[in-house]
């Protein structure tokens, strides 16, 4: 399969991931379902690797994948500086209990 569809078509899934990535880098941690956290984690790792590159083309790719240029500025200037000596593994998923409404397994996605 390769990826999780999350019950959405491709454009809705892409929009969901863009907004989650933007919120994740803005707040540096988000609370979501486990499956969404696992999917966004890989995308966030790719974005931090792009930010560590730091060139203009990487910045343009990052702007295309998020919804806020201020978040990209924070990603390149602050977050990437923390991980200059680290070779991957920038995110952590902490499992919570089930959600109260529908018992979906919840998790916190945060930067290490």
C-alpha positions in Angstrom: 0.0 0.0 0.0 2.7 2.5 0.9 0.6 5.1 2.8 -2.6 5.5 4.7 -5.6 7.0 2.9 -7.4 8.1 6.1 -10.8 7.9 4.4 -10.1 10.9 2.2 -9.5 11.6 -1.4 -6.0 12.7 -2.4 -6.7 16.5 -2.4 -8.3 16.4 1.0 -5.5 14.2 2.4 -2.9 16.6 1.0 -4.7 19.6 2.5 -4.9 17.8 5.8 -1.2 17.1 5.9 -0.3 20.7 4.9 -2.4 22.2 7.7 -1.0 19.6 10.2 2.6 20.3 9.2 2.0 24.0 9.5 0.5 23.7 13.0 3.2 21.2 14.0 6.1 23.5 13.2 4.2 26.5 14.6 3.6 24.9 18.0 6.3 22.2 17.9 3.8 19.6 19.2 0.3 18.6 18.2 -2.3 16.1 19.6 -3.9 14.0 16.9 -4.8 10.4 16.2 -2.0 7.8 16.1 -2.4 7.1 12.3 -2.3 10.8 11.4 0.7 11.3 13.7 2.6 8.4 12.0 2.0 9.9 8.6 2.8 13.5 9.5 5.9 12.4 11.3 7.6 11.2 8.1 6.7 14.4 6.3 8.0 16.5 9.2 11.3 14.6 9.1 11.6 15.4 5.4 10.9 19.1 6.0 13.6 19.4 8.7 16.1 17.7 6.4 15.2 20.3 3.8 15.6 23.1 6.3 19.1 21.7 7.3 20.1 22.1 3.6 19.1 25.7 3.8 19.5 26.7 0.2 16.9 28.7 -1.9 15.4 25.7 -3.6 14.9 23.9 -0.3 13.2 27.0 1.1 10.9 27.2 -2.0 10.0 23.5 -1.6 9.2 24.1 2.1 7.0 27.1 1.3 5.1 24.9 -1.3 4.5 22.2 1.3 3.3 24.4 4.2 0.7 27.2 4.3 2.6 29.9 6.1 5.9 31.6 5.2 6.4 32.6 8.9 6.4 28.9 9.8 9.0 28.3 7.1 11.2 31.1 8.5 11.0 29.5 12.0 11.7 26.1 10.5 14.9 27.3 8.7 16.2 29.7 11.3 15.3 28.0 14.7 14.3 24.4 14.3 17.0 23.4 11.7 19.7 24.9 13.9 18.8 22.5 16.8 19.3 19.5 14.6 22.5 20.3 12.7 24.5 17.4 14.3 21.6 14.9 14.3 21.1 12.4 11.5 17.3 11.9 11.5 14.9 11.0 14.3 13.6 14.6 14.9 10.1 13.7 16.0 8.6 11.6 18.8 5.2 10.0 19.1 3.8 9.6 22.6 0.7 7.5 22.8 -2.3 8.7 24.8 -5.5 6.9 25.6 -8.5 6.6 23.4 -10.5 9.7 22.5 -13.6 10.3 24.5 -16.1 10.6 21.6 -15.2 7.7 19.3 -12.4 5.8 21.2 -9.9 6.6 18.4 -6.3 6.0 19.7 -4.7 9.4 20.3 -1.1 10.5 20.3 1.1 13.5 20.8 3.6 14.3 18.0 6.5 16.5 19.2 10.0 17.5 18.3 12.8 15.7 20.2 
